[in-house]
Every structure is written in C-alpha cells, then in structure tokens.
Amino acid sequence: MTAFTTHAIALASARTSLRSVTSVVTDRDGRRTEQRLADGSEEVVATLPPVAVEQQAEQKSADMYSDLTLPQAEPESTRTGSTPTTPPPISAAARSLVDEPTRAWQIISAKQQARPLPLERFTRPPAQAPGTVRFVCISDTHSAEARGRPLPALPDGDVLLHAGDFTQTGRLEEIASFCKWFGSLPHKRKIVIAGNHDLSLHGASYGDTSRRFGHPASTEPAEASAQARAMLSAIPNCEYLCDSGTSVRGVRVWGSPWQPWFHDWAFNLPRGDACRRKWELIPAGTDVVMTHGPALGHGDLCSSGMRAGCLDLLDELQQRIRPAYHVFGHIHEGYGATTDGRTTYVNASTCTLRYRPDHAPLVFDVPARESQAEALAADMEAAELEALAVREFMKLHATPRDEQHGSDGEETAAALAEAAAARAMRRKGGGHELC
Ligand SMILES: [Zn+2]
C-alpha cells in the first residue's frame, strides 16, 4: 500500500456523512465530541479546542496571516476608477454618542458617504473572471429550510458564506436541520458564523436564554451548546468561525458573531469598549470580514427609522482593517450593498422583515492572491482534511529519510494525516472563550 493510499483511507474514515449520524456525544467540558453512527459504531469526529483565554485569541489573530505578504484585495474605489480614499476618522462629538447610533450617524454622514450600489451587480454578477474567488453570500435564513419556506436559488461559487441567524432560537433540532441542508449544498467551501438568534452557539449565555426561550431542560445547557458546535464542525467542507479566520486561495476571511446589545440574545455586547475589543481581534489586511451585525451607516437602517449599526466596527473597518468587503445580516430590511469609497458593505439578509426568505443571495468576486505554489496549495484546500494531509504527505516525500525507508514513510504518513485531521478539527472549533 502506498503512503498516499494510507492517507486516502485515513481521510475517508475521518470524513463522515452527516446522514449516517444518529447521535452526538460530548464531554461536560465540551472538549471531545463523538458521534454514534447508524451502523452502531462510534467515532470521534471532532476534538473541540480547550477553552481559550482571550490572550490566546489575540495572539492567534496576530499570527493568522503571517505567511501571506501580498497586498489586500482591491478596494471598491479601484473598481470604479476613482482614487482610493480612506474616510475621515470619526469625530469626538460623534464618538460621545456611541450609545445613540442614529444621532452619531447624523454627525458622521456629514463627512463621509454610504453610497448604495446597484443590487443587480450582486444578484446578477458578470461571468467570473479567471483567477478570482467567487463568494456567494446569504444570512438570516432563520430555519426557512425547516419551515418549508422555499429559499431563493443559490448560484454557483467557490465559497458560500452564511453571516448568522441560521435558526429561529438555536434549538438543537434547528441546528441539525440547518447542518443537513447546508451540508447538502454543492459549494466546495462553506463558512458560517452564528448570530443573535442562534442561542445554543453562545455557551456563556445559553444557561439563561435556554430557560427564557423554553428550550428542553432534558439537555444541560453547556452540553447542548457543545453539541451545537460539534454539529456545525461536522458539516463537510465547512468552517465555523468565531473570532477566528481562514483563507481561500490567499483571500483572507474573518468571522465574528457579536453585535451591540439587544435584549440579551446571544453574542450581545454593550456598545463601546466591549464591542471594540472584539473588532480589535480582526487582523489588519483581512479581505473579507464577516460579522453578524452591520457597521454604523451601512445596511443598518431599521424600519423604525433608527440605525442599529456599530460605531466602533465602522471605525475599525475604515481606519485599520480596510477590507475589500464586509458581509453581514441582522437588520433584514437593510438588505443590499453600499460603499464608503474603499470597502463594500454587503447586507446579505435572506429573510425579509417578516421572516420570508425572499432576498436573493449576493455574489462578488475577489482576485485570488496566490503564486503557482500557493495555487497548488489552494487546490488542496478545497477539501480541508484532504488538503492538510496531502501537504504533510508532500513534506514527507521531500525528506531523504523517506526515500531510503519507504515503509517507515507509510507509517509516518498515517500519523501525520491523523495529526493534520486533528488540526483541521481544532481550527473549526473557534478561538474564543465565549464562542
Ligand atoms: Zn435575523
């Protein structure tokens, strides 16, 4: 048996179809998750990370893209031929109104724009140019797939993004339904974050919210929360981001579920410093930032006429992170796209204000930033477990020891494949204490 075949077998056993799972078992500390399969066997499918301290999350964000030195994806301004401009910093007068976003935006909008972009550019995009990564964005589907509500057709693309609120209140059966639906979609890469409705994903508040929302008391909240995360982590080719990042053919993506406080739902934080500390985790140079909620002034106008966006998120995006795209949902009626001249803000809410899943997915392309060597690595990354293991396999073959001792190589390959699979699972678990 060649080392590569050993890999293939190890990986085939590591990948388990969601449909064959009959139950998920989790330790009380949420670290180890097993699932019982339909044939009666039991298999470890995910080892969630130990509870990370905030410092580790910060270190992780600082290290996230250390291997990538190419410039960020092109900003909106270069697409339109205008000179790239960074919007002016938010004034002290506006900052003093951090808890009154509607009034704060009145001051801020005198100095900078939130220009609506034509919806057709995102719902009927031009043919994908070679060398680009196509992102298909949805958000706030609110268990439409379980409610028998037909969702709009999902176009092809390299990556499917879901910006949170995939359930109504995060009951485990809703999570399972979402996982089955999302896992069945044909996109090669999928990235999902949680939203304020996905209550069980937020372990720190689920003890309270599970009672308030009348969730079954049969499962202890911490255990249910670990099960919810394990189910998301088991979706094939899907990454669950929670104050963590990934990259797709060199395009850097970061995901964060937090939003300014709104009646103690999941991932709520007071406006001001608490929110800003989450945005400070996002590495400068990220190309596509996913958060559940909007930044102030972009896709955040509620039907009441009030603005719900986060002032600190706007400031961090404009002055430090400067992504090409910010993808979010949360304010269903804010669906559509705007720009400040540098960043394009995409509110991809699938549901309308009345929770009908009628809004079309929004699509954009970002130039891949990869050399030929990176392109090779990126092709491998298309199926995450395979990618990591094959990279280890290639490394193994570069060592003189392997050339001399083929059978040793096979054993090492299997061990490396196992380690790579474990690393992939750890990456999927999110990086923050509260996630
Ligand atoms: Zn929603």
Residues whose N, C-alpha, C, O or C-beta is under 5 A from the ligand:
A	BS01	ZN	D140 D165 H330
